Amino acid sequence: NNMNSKIVSVVAIPTTPKPPVGGEASVYVTVSELVKSNRETRIELPQSAFFETNVLALTILSSEDNIVRFRIEKLRELPTDIPEPKGDLLLLMLKIEPTLSKESSLKGKIQFGILIDEIEARGFNPNAVALVLLKWNGREWVELPTKFLSSDGKYNYCEATTDSFSYFVAQLKPLETQTATPTPKPTPGFEAIFAIAGLAAIAYLLRRES
């Protein structure tokens, strides 16, 4: 059986002195878990850690049996050598860094939540936007498959699938509005033809009577 997730620490980073280049963190959380090879393992963060990082849970898949330790950092800013992705609708910046007891590939899913108030503060209707998670792959930002899970009236919850762990940003993506297609005017059918024929017959009879 898998060990239960262990929250080692939830640490607020002091504003001074400023941490070295690598991204300025406002808070970080460390969790550890024993995982079996090729078996999905879900690591749920406690509510206090979610409030600090916006990360609800990690689901991981390792190619080998492993003890996996994650450091999850919520960043105030990205490292100086990583550009911000295009667009100015960033809501969350994260660094999720795993340490493994045995070298192996590691992929998984990230469940996260964004405050509805933050979406509305950007001038958007929470029901008319999508939340997407992007990952820095060392060269560029890549949009991850991200799906909406649920809403509790305070947060919108989503899940993104990733093939590795790195820097991540959550971004607002306005949903495309479909242009209404005008309803084509119906072609006159038999009913219209009969109506016209009836009017013509009435006019003919009136002329005869006169």
C-alpha positions in Angstrom: 0.0 0.0 0.0 1.1 3.6 -0.7 2.2 5.7 2.2 -0.1 8.6 3.0 1.1 12.0 1.7 3.2 13.9 4.2 3.2 17.6 4.4 6.7 18.4 5.6 6.3 22.2 5.7 4.2 25.1 4.5 6.6 28.1 4.5 6.0 31.7 3.8 9.1 33.3 2.2 10.1 36.7 3.8 10.2 39.6 1.5 13.7 40.5 2.5 16.4 39.6 1.7 15.3 38.9 -1.9 15.9 35.3 -2.9 18.5 34.5 -5.6 17.6 34.4 -9.3 15.3 31.5 -9.9 11.9 33.0 -9.3 10.7 34.9 -6.3 8.5 32.6 -4.2 5.8 33.9 -1.8 5.3 30.4 -0.3 6.4 26.8 -0.8 5.1 23.4 0.3 6.9 20.1 0.4 5.2 16.8 0.2 6.6 13.3 -0.1 5.0 10.0 -1.2 6.0 6.4 -1.8 4.9 5.4 -5.3 4.8 2.1 -7.2 5.9 1.9 -10.7 3.4 2.5 -13.5 0.6 3.1 -10.9 -1.1 6.4 -10.6 -0.7 7.9 -7.1 -2.7 10.9 -6.0 -1.2 13.3 -3.5 -3.8 15.5 -1.9 -2.6 18.7 -0.3 -4.3 19.9 2.9 -6.6 22.9 2.8 -3.9 25.2 4.3 -1.4 24.2 1.6 -4.1 24.8 -1.1 -4.8 28.3 0.2 -1.1 29.1 0.0 -0.3 27.6 -3.4 -3.6 27.1 -5.2 -2.6 23.5 -5.9 -5.3 21.0 -4.8 -3.6 17.7 -5.6 -1.0 16.0 -7.8 -1.5 12.7 -9.5 1.8 11.2 -10.5 3.0 8.2 -12.5 6.6 7.0 -12.1 8.3 4.4 -14.4 10.0 3.0 -11.2 9.2 2.4 -7.6 10.2 5.7 -5.9 10.0 7.9 -3.0 9.0 11.2 -4.6 9.5 14.5 -2.8 7.9 17.6 -4.3 8.6 21.2 -3.6 5.7 23.3 -4.8 6.4 27.0 -4.9 3.9 29.8 -5.6 5.9 32.5 -7.3 5.6 36.3 -7.3 7.6 36.5 -10.4 9.4 34.2 -12.9 13.2 33.8 -13.1 14.9 36.5 -15.1 15.9 34.1 -17.9 12.3 32.8 -18.4 10.0 35.2 -20.4 6.4 35.6 -19.5 4.0 33.9 -21.9 2.2 36.0 -24.4 -0.9 37.8 -23.0 -1.3 39.6 -19.8 -3.9 37.4 -18.2 -1.7 35.5 -15.8 -3.4 34.4 -12.6 -0.9 32.0 -11.1 2.9 31.2 -11.3 4.2 27.9 -9.9 7.4 25.9 -9.7 6.9 22.2 -9.0 10.2 20.5 -8.5 10.4 16.7 -7.8 13.2 14.9 -6.1 13.4 11.1 -6.7 15.0 8.3 -4.8 15.6 6.5 -8.1 16.1 8.0 -11.5 13.0 7.5 -13.6 10.5 9.3 -15.8 7.7 11.1 -14.0 4.5 12.5 -15.4 1.1 13.3 -14.0 -1.8 15.7 -13.5 -2.0 19.0 -11.5 -5.3 20.0 -10.0 -5.5 23.7 -9.1 -8.0 26.3 -8.2 -8.4 30.0 -9.1 -10.5 32.5 -7.1 -13.5 33.6 -9.0 -13.0 37.1 -7.5 -9.6 37.2 -9.3 -11.2 36.3 -12.6 -13.9 39.0 -12.1 -11.3 41.5 -11.1 -9.8 41.1 -14.6 -13.1 42.1 -16.0 -14.2 38.6 -17.1 -17.3 36.5 -16.5 -16.0 33.3 -14.8 -18.5 31.3 -16.9 -17.2 32.8 -20.2 -13.5 32.0 -19.9 -11.3 28.9 -19.8 -8.4 28.4 -17.4 -5.3 26.9 -19.1 -2.0 25.8 -17.5 1.2 26.4 -19.5 4.5 24.7 -18.8 8.0 26.0 -19.5 9.9 23.2 -21.4 13.3 24.9 -21.3 12.7 26.8 -24.6 9.2 28.0 -24.7 5.8 27.9 -23.0 3.6 25.0 -24.0 -0.1 24.9 -23.3 -1.1 21.8 -21.5 -4.4 19.9 -21.9 -6.5 21.5 -19.2 -10.1 20.7 -18.3 -12.6 22.4 -16.0 -13.6 20.2 -13.0 -16.0 22.1 -10.8 -16.8 25.3 -9.0 -17.8 25.8 -5.4 -18.9 29.4 -5.9 -15.5 30.7 -4.6 -13.0 28.8 -6.7 -13.0 27.4 -10.2 -11.1 24.0 -10.2 -9.2 22.6 -13.2 -6.9 19.7 -14.0 -3.9 19.8 -16.4 -2.0 16.9 -17.7 1.8 17.1 -18.0 4.6 14.8 -19.1 7.1 16.4 -16.7 7.4 19.0 -13.9 8.8 22.5 -14.2 7.6 26.1 -14.1 3.9 26.6 -14.7 1.5 29.5 -15.2 -2.2 29.6 -15.2 -3.7 31.9 -17.8 -7.2 33.1 -18.7 -8.4 32.3 -22.1 -11.6 34.0 -23.2 -14.0 31.6 -24.9 -14.6 32.3 -28.5 -18.0 33.7 -29.1 -19.9 32.2 -32.0 -21.3 34.7 -34.4 -25.1 34.1 -34.8 -25.9 32.8 -38.2 -28.8 34.8 -39.7 -31.9 32.6 -40.3 -32.4 32.3 -44.1 -35.6 33.5 -45.5 -37.8 30.6 -46.4 -38.5 30.0 -50.0 -42.1 30.4 -50.9 -43.7 27.0 -50.7 -47.0 25.6 -51.9 -48.9 27.5 -49.2 -47.7 30.8 -50.6 -48.4 29.7 -54.2 -52.0 28.7 -53.3 -52.5 32.0 -51.4 -51.4 34.0 -54.4 -53.6 31.9 -56.7 -56.6 32.4 -54.4 -56.2 36.2 -54.4 -56.0 36.2 -58.2 -59.2 34.2 -58.4 -61.0 36.6 -56.1 -59.9 39.6 -58.1 -61.1 37.9 -61.3 -64.5 37.2 -59.8 -64.8 40.8 -58.6 -64.0 42.1 -62.0 -66.7 39.8 -63.6 -69.3 41.0 -61.2 -68.6 44.6 -61.9 
